[in-house]
């Protein structure tokens, strides 16, 4: 198919400071990625001892930091300086010299071609110019290098009763728009199709399920890490939002809320 015939995803228009004020909540309350997922990334994406990782939309380092021991160098890129600063504070001393925290969007960052064995994008590809970032990623990877797009279905998956109660509250504060953004690309083109259209090969997705137990405070911390529900965004409604969420939770449980957490990882290979 010719490039002009492809219906590329629309370019999203998110403010670059959408997560301002959320970095501590983000680092403390976003669920860590499963070890099985991270191990698979290392198996597919790490080459020799001089391997390099590029983490786009890195936030406070949810991929960067657990993978730091296994790479010679890491470039961690995010448009929000506050996120980078949180990641720097949380970086163990032995890894500080190998991580380059870069304040930039994924679209604008200037990097050397054919430099990286692995590129990761954790819960951020839907916020990017997918065509441009995918094309650039293909060029940044060494031949045979991998790109991995990681997702977490979290509260927009209604399998647990307590989530249904919470989502009734979230919808009153803009939750329907969050779900719309999370469902997938802003066009009929899937992430897989975007990667294939720019030349990636061996595109495969794997799912990882983990049981997780949340406390009421952890659920609130997670929600305050979401841009739509940040205290800055909610403003003077933050107090009522918290009260309503906690009230909904107490109807269905006391203290602990169980979840079958589903993570997804889409991996593709740069052509040789």
SULJOKA-V200051 format. One record per residue. N is the residue number from 1. SS is DSSP state (H for helix, E for strand, C for the rest). Layout:
N_SS + N_SS
//
This chain:
1_C + 2_C + 3_H + 4_H + 5_H + 6_C + 7_C + 8_C + 9_C + 10_C + 11_C + 12_C + 13_C + 14_C + 15_C + 16_C + 17_C + 18_C + 19_C + 20_C + 21_C + 22_C + 23_H + 24_H + 25_H + 26_H + 27_H + 28_H + 29_H + 30_C + 31_C + 32_C + 33_C + 34_C + 35_H + 36_H + 37_H + 38_H + 39_H + 40_H + 41_H + 42_H + 43_H + 44_H + 45_H + 46_C + 47_C + 48_C + 49_C + 50_C + 51_C + 52_E + 53_E + 54_E + 55_E + 56_E + 57_C + 58_C + 59_C + 60_C + 61_C + 62_C + 63_C + 64_H + 65_H + 66_H + 67_H + 68_H + 69_H + 70_H + 71_C + 72_C + 73_E + 74_E + 75_E + 76_E + 77_E + 78_E + 79_C + 80_C + 81_H + 82_H + 83_H + 84_H + 85_H + 86_H + 87_H + 88_H + 89_H + 90_H + 91_C + 92_C + 93_H + 94_H + 95_H + 96_C + 97_C + 98_C + 99_E + 100_E + 101_E + 102_E + 103_E + 104_C + 105_C + 106_C + 107_C + 108_C + 109_C + 110_C + 111_C + 112_C + 113_C + 114_C + 115_C + 116_E + 117_E + 118_E + 119_E + 120_E + 121_E + 122_E + 123_C + 124_C + 125_H + 126_H + 127_H + 128_C + 129_C + 130_H + 131_H + 132_H + 133_H + 134_H + 135_H + 136_H + 137_H + 138_H + 139_H + 140_H + 141_E + 142_E + 143_E + 144_E + 145_E + 146_E + 147_E + 148_E + 149_E + 150_E + 151_E + 152_E + 153_C + 154_H + 155_H + 156_H + 157_C + 158_C + 159_C + 160_C + 161_H + 162_H + 163_H + 164_H + 165_H + 166_H + 167_H + 168_H + 169_H + 170_H + 171_H + 172_H + 173_C + 174_C + 175_H + 176_H + 177_H + 178_H + 179_H + 180_H + 181_H + 182_H + 183_H + 184_C + 185_C + 186_C + 187_C + 188_C + 189_C + 190_C + 191_H + 192_H + 193_H + 194_H + 195_H + 196_H + 197_H + 198_C + 199_C + 200_C + 201_E + 202_E + 203_E + 204_E + 205_E + 206_E + 207_E + 208_E + 209_E + 210_E + 211_E + 212_E + 213_E + 214_E + 215_E + 216_H + 217_H + 218_H + 219_H + 220_H + 221_H + 222_H + 223_H + 224_H + 225_C + 226_C + 227_H + 228_H + 229_H + 230_C + 231_H + 232_H + 233_H + 234_H + 235_H + 236_H + 237_H + 238_H + 239_H + 240_H + 241_H + 242_H + 243_H + 244_H + 245_H + 246_H + 247_H + 248_H + 249_H + 250_H + 251_H + 252_H + 253_C + 254_C + 255_C + 256_E + 257_E + 258_E + 259_E + 260_E + 261_E + 262_E + 263_E + 264_E + 265_E + 266_E + 267_E + 268_E + 269_E + 270_C + 271_C + 272_C
//
